[in-house]
Amino acid sequence: MSGLTVRDLMTAGMHFGHQTKRWNPKMKKYIFDKRNGIHIIDITQSIDLLEEALKFVKGVAEEGKKILFVGTKKQAQEVVRAAADACGMFNVTTRWLGGTLTNAQTIRQSIRRMRQLQTTEKNTGVLSVHKKEASSMRRELDKLERNLSGVADMSQLPGAVFIVDLQCESNAVAEARRLGIPIVAIVDTNCDPDLVDYVIPGNDDSMRSIKLVADCMARVAKDAADSYSRKAAEEQRRVEAERVAARASADASGDSLDKPRRTTRTRTTVADKGDDEAHKRARQSENRRNTARAAAEALAARAKAAEAPAAEAPAPAPEAAPEAPAQ
């Protein structure tokens, strides 16, 4: 994936480690030998581990996630910034502000302040009409741009962090590990490889070796990001085509997908409204006639029921004649 050979790494000086008295015993398995008091790194392992790290970076970028490039030491600043800009990723190359990852809310406030000062300068041409205040605001803006320009657009946590020199970037390592963000790093013989998820054994003090690895990272990340953008665009076009086809089918069937259900009733003309009123009046008249007919039938039934008991009642019996008194 990287296309690098052992000769390329040796030409860049990636095999030189630190002095033997400054080594970290955990790096023993990555050390080939020692010469003149300096450890020699096994760059055959470096190539294999670099390929593994590049595969991971490619997977992260293909998911649409960003990678944060971190390198604040003098010989790494320009190289890391150029690599990050080449692939459209974030970078920290001047100073790692505490809480860049773990206290994003405060960092976003500083970024908003920087945007505000930039807008003021762009609209009015000056930061303030008062000389002393303008000078103070200029220093503040320069400091904010120097420290936050690389992460000004980082609205969410990165998918991975690429670090040059673990000892110089101990704060970045601690924050990334606390948040569970994978770390890819160039690890020299004086560093602890257990802090890193993807170790690239190599010289982290040589500008050429840093540039070699950073350029590989940038190239792979850019290709993967472009692939993700193409897939996203194709998916968007497919969804839009399905939407257009569904709308055309709905129009052909006399229905519309864009209209909510509450507004799908057809509009009536004046003539239709007149017919509706006539039918409504006719139904009301019919209902009144039916009500009157039912009331008349009920009254007739009640009168008939009242006459029937009177006709069926028996006639009263005649009274008996009084008896004559006995003589």
C-alpha positions in Angstrom: 0.0 0.0 0.0 2.8 2.4 0.8 5.1 1.2 -2.0 8.2 1.7 0.3 11.3 -0.5 0.5 14.0 -1.0 3.1 16.3 1.2 1.0 13.7 4.0 1.1 13.5 3.8 4.9 17.3 3.6 5.3 17.8 6.6 3.0 15.4 8.6 5.2 17.3 7.6 8.3 14.4 5.9 9.9 16.6 3.1 11.3 18.4 5.4 13.8 17.2 5.2 17.4 18.3 7.1 20.5 21.3 6.5 22.7 21.4 3.1 24.4 21.3 4.8 27.8 18.0 6.5 27.0 16.1 3.5 25.7 12.8 2.0 26.8 13.0 -1.7 27.5 9.6 -2.2 26.0 11.1 -1.3 22.6 13.5 -4.3 22.7 11.6 -6.4 20.2 11.8 -3.6 17.6 15.5 -3.1 18.0 17.9 -4.8 15.6 21.3 -3.9 17.1 23.3 -1.2 18.7 26.2 0.7 17.0 28.4 3.3 18.6 26.1 3.7 21.5 23.0 4.1 19.4 20.2 1.6 18.9 19.4 0.5 15.4 15.7 -0.1 14.7 14.6 -3.2 12.7 13.1 -1.5 9.7 11.8 -4.8 8.3 9.3 -4.7 11.1 8.7 -1.0 10.5 7.6 -1.7 6.9 5.1 -4.4 8.0 3.7 -2.3 10.9 3.5 0.7 8.6 1.4 -1.3 6.1 -0.9 -2.4 9.0 -1.3 1.2 10.2 -2.1 2.4 6.6 -4.8 -0.2 6.3 -6.3 1.0 9.5 -6.1 4.7 8.4 -7.8 3.7 5.1 -10.6 2.0 6.9 -11.2 5.1 9.1 -11.2 7.5 6.1 -13.5 5.3 4.1 -16.1 5.6 6.9 -16.1 9.3 6.4 -14.2 10.0 9.7 -11.4 12.5 10.1 -7.8 12.0 11.3 -6.0 14.4 13.6 -2.3 14.9 12.8 -0.3 16.0 15.8 3.4 17.1 15.7 4.5 20.2 17.7 8.2 19.6 17.7 10.1 22.0 15.4 11.3 19.5 12.8 7.8 18.1 12.5 5.6 21.2 12.3 5.8 22.1 8.6 5.8 18.5 7.5 2.7 17.5 9.6 0.8 20.7 8.6 1.5 20.1 4.9 0.5 16.4 5.1 -2.8 17.3 6.9 -3.6 20.0 4.5 -2.9 17.8 1.5 -5.6 15.2 2.6 -8.0 17.7 4.2 -7.6 16.5 7.7 -7.1 18.4 11.0 -3.7 19.2 12.6 -2.1 20.5 15.7 1.4 21.7 15.0 2.2 24.6 17.4 0.9 23.8 20.9 -1.5 21.2 22.2 -4.0 23.1 24.2 -5.2 21.1 27.2 -8.7 19.8 26.6 -8.6 19.9 22.8 -10.3 16.5 22.8 -11.7 16.2 26.4 -13.0 19.7 26.8 -14.3 20.5 23.4 -16.9 23.0 24.7 -14.2 25.4 25.9 -12.2 25.0 22.7 -15.3 25.8 20.6 -15.7 29.0 22.6 -12.2 30.1 21.7 -12.9 29.2 18.1 -16.0 31.4 18.1 -14.0 34.2 19.6 -11.4 33.8 16.8 -14.2 33.8 14.1 -15.7 37.0 15.7 -12.3 38.8 15.5 -11.8 37.6 11.9 -15.2 38.9 10.9 -14.7 42.2 12.6 -11.4 42.7 10.7 -12.9 41.6 7.4 -15.9 43.9 7.6 -14.2 47.1 9.0 -10.6 46.6 8.0 -9.4 47.2 11.6 -10.0 45.4 14.9 -10.7 48.6 16.8 -10.5 52.4 16.3 -8.3 52.7 19.4 -4.7 51.9 18.9 -4.0 50.2 22.2 -7.2 48.1 22.0 -6.5 47.2 18.4 -2.9 46.0 19.3 -4.2 43.8 22.1 -6.9 42.3 19.9 -4.3 41.7 17.2 -2.1 39.7 19.6 -5.1 37.8 20.7 -6.2 36.9 17.2 -2.7 35.9 16.2 -2.5 33.6 19.2 -5.8 32.0 18.5 -5.0 31.5 14.8 -1.7 30.0 15.6 -3.1 27.5 18.1 -6.6 26.7 16.7 -6.5 27.1 12.9 -5.8 23.4 12.4 -8.8 22.3 14.4 -11.2 25.2 13.8 -13.6 23.0 11.7 -13.4 20.0 13.9 -17.0 19.8 15.1 -16.7 16.2 16.4 -14.1 13.9 17.7 -11.7 12.4 15.1 -11.7 8.8 14.1 -8.0 8.4 14.8 -4.9 10.4 15.9 -1.5 10.3 14.1 1.2 11.4 16.5 4.9 12.2 16.0 7.0 11.7 19.2 5.0 10.3 22.1 7.1 12.0 24.7 6.5 15.5 23.3 2.8 14.8 22.8 2.0 13.1 26.1 -1.1 15.3 26.7 -2.5 14.3 23.3 -1.8 10.7 24.0 -3.5 10.9 27.4 -6.6 12.6 26.1 -7.0 10.2 23.1 -6.6 7.1 25.4 -9.1 8.6 27.8 -11.7 8.9 25.0 -10.8 5.6 23.4 -9.6 7.2 20.1 -7.1 4.9 18.3 -3.6 6.2 18.1 -1.1 5.7 15.2 2.4 7.0 16.0 6.0 6.9 15.1 7.6 5.3 18.1 11.3 5.8 18.8 13.5 3.7 21.1 12.9 6.0 24.1 9.1 5.7 24.0 6.5 3.3 25.4 4.8 1.3 22.6 2.0 0.1 24.9 0.4 3.6 24.7 -0.2 3.2 21.0 -2.7 1.1 19.1 -0.7 1.0 15.8 3.1 1.3 16.4 5.4 2.4 13.6 9.0 1.9 14.9 11.2 4.6 13.5 13.3 7.8 14.0 10.9 10.5 15.2 13.7 13.2 15.2 14.6 13.1 11.5 12.6 15.4 9.2 13.0 13.0 6.3 11.7 10.0 8.2 8.7 12.1 9.5 7.9 13.3 6.0 8.1 9.8 4.6 5.6 8.4 7.0 3.3 11.5 7.1 3.2 11.6 3.3 2.1 8.0 3.2 -0.6 8.6 5.7 -1.8 11.7 3.8 -1.9 9.8 0.5 -3.8 6.9 1.8 -6.2 9.0 3.8 -6.9 11.3 0.7 -7.6 8.3 -1.6 -9.9 6.8 1.0 -11.7 10.1 1.6 -12.2 10.6 -2.1 -13.6 7.1 -2.4 -16.1 7.8 0.4 -17.1 11.1 -1.3 -17.8 9.2 -4.5 -19.8 6.6 -2.8 -21.8 9.2 -0.9 -22.5 11.1 -4.1 -23.6 7.9 -5.9 -25.9 7.0 -3.0 -27.4 10.5 -3.1 -28.1 10.3 -6.8 -29.7 6.9 -6.4 -32.0 8.1 -3.6 -32.9 11.2 -5.7 -33.6 9.0 -8.7 -35.9 6.7 -6.6 -37.7 9.8 -5.3 -38.3 11.1 -8.8 -39.5 7.8 -10.0 -41.9 7.5 -7.1 -43.2 11.0 -7.7 -43.8 10.2 -11.4 -45.6 7.0 -10.5 -47.8 8.9 -8.0 -48.6 11.6 -10.6 -49.6 8.9 -13.1 -52.0 7.3 -10.6 -53.5 10.7 -9.7 -51.9 10.9 -6.2 -49.1 13.1 -5.0 -46.4 12.1 -2.6 -45.3 15.6 -1.8 -48.8 16.7 -0.5 -49.7 15.8 3.1 -52.8 13.8 3.7 -54.7 16.7 5.1 -54.5 18.6 1.8 -55.2 15.7 -0.6 -58.9 16.6 -1.0 -59.8 17.8 -4.5 -60.9 21.4 -5.0 -64.6 22.0 -5.8 -65.9 24.4 -8.3 -68.8 26.9 -7.7 -71.2 24.6 -9.6 -70.2 21.7 -7.5 -70.8 23.7 -4.3 -74.3 24.7 -5.6 -75.2 21.1 -6.2 -74.0 20.1 -2.8 -76.2 22.8 -1.2 -79.2 21.6 -3.2 -78.7 18.0 -2.1 -78.2 19.2 1.5 -81.5 21.0 1.4 -83.3 18.1 -0.2 -81.9 15.7 2.5 -83.1 18.2 5.2 -86.6 18.3 3.8 -86.8 14.5 3.5 -85.7 14.2 7.1 -88.4 16.7 8.3 -91.1 14.8 6.4 -89.9 11.5 7.8 -90.0 13.0 11.3 -93.5 14.3 10.9 -94.7 11.0 9.5 -93.2 9.1 12.4 -94.8 11.5 14.9 -98.3 11.1 13.3 -98.0 7.4 13.3 -97.0 7.5 17.0 -100.1 9.7 17.9 -102.4 7.4 15.9 -101.0 4.3 17.6 -101.4 5.9 21.1 -105.1 6.9 20.3 -105.9 3.4 19.1 -104.3 1.9 22.2 -106.5 4.2 24.4 -109.8 3.2 22.6 -109.2 -0.5 22.7 -109.6 -1.0 26.6 -112.9 1.1 26.6 -114.5 -1.2 24.0 -113.5 -4.4 25.7 -114.9 -3.4 29.2 -118.1 -5.7 30.3 -121.5 -4.0 30.8 -122.6 -3.5 34.4 -125.1 -6.2 35.8 -128.8 -5.1 36.6 -129.6 -4.5 40.3 -131.9 -7.1 42.0 -135.4 -6.1 43.2 -135.9 -5.7 46.9 -137.7 -8.6 48.6 -141.3 -8.1 50.0 -141.5 -8.2 53.8 -143.0 -11.3 55.3 -146.5 -11.0 56.7 
